[in-house]
């Protein structure tokens, strides 16, 4: 098969969806298939930590100050550009939409022009994410639906009238996702809890639940390197520095933990709009000796940091559709403090700690408990056993996706 993946951001930019796409490409190609990716071009190549092959880049305009991310206009010129590049490649078997904005609109146009079926993986809790970053979310949702209709016309709802009647009318960002789902031949949710969110919000299913696995080789390479654990407990936070990821709450909780006499070192991996704010918070609270900011790292470097950590803290709440870092941590033996019970339930390993309320004081209390247990335990006693992580590697997930591709192509 020749799978055409169309997405919102270049796979060499930072983000969970980008990591997911790269690992899917690698293992689909190992299974003997061809994967071509369509994405906005890299506007700031200096920020890239990887080099992904087989990418058709589209003209793009920056949407962040540092030009890390760009947007491509989902018009005729973009579609024709991709079609011209595809002429020299084997025929496309299927389009896999793995974006919510311009990537989705371009992807569906390409599926229609190529006369092939489309699969849509919904990586993004668009409703919660948009509301977290702007007070004008309703206007954004209206604009998204308007642009989608201009580009793709009325939603097709193929064979979904009965299913739609059984569900509530989707609203907000969910209404836009429902319209995207209507144009697809199959919808993939990366977790059972997000499939439930989609269904309860009125997005028409059914949904194929296929979680992204973790890159087998990178896990093995990181674990083979080994390292000597230093004294003290090493706490890790990693992700995109934006409000929905709740880095501010992490820093507030860590400050409370230290003020109450707790001792640990916090490593913060990532970059984003809240970077300067986070650095300022650490300086103002005199935490400079206890907090290290690494900036953006490659995926391999991030995995190494996870492996070296004694505990990962996952702070986002009600936003993640899967939450890759706790899966990566589990495979590397690193336990997690969860702030989202849905992700804790999906990962389902021990040891683990769950912060139930979403408050910084509660997180500080859970952090105190976890650090004390880790410090008091024998070496390795608070690591996640390998036996509990079977099935989390991408090698075990690729065949699930291929089965879905075959069923879609056969019209099942």
KALIN-V873429 format. One record per helix or strand of 2 or more residues. SS is the DSSP state (hx for helix, st for strand). FROM is the first residue (numbers start at 1). TO is the last residue. If there is no record, write none. Layout:
ss = (SS SS)
from = (FROM FROM)
to = (TO TO)
This chain:
ss = (st hx st hx st st st hx st hx st hx hx hx hx st hx st hx st hx hx st hx st hx st hx st hx st hx hx hx hx)
from = (2 16 34 45 55 61 70 76 94 102 117 126 137 161 172 186 192 207 216 234 243 247 265 275 291 299 311 324 334 341 352 360 386 394 398)
to = (7 30 40 47 58 62 71 86 98 114 122 133 152 165 182 189 200 209 225 238 245 259 269 284 295 308 314 331 338 347 354 376 389 396 409)
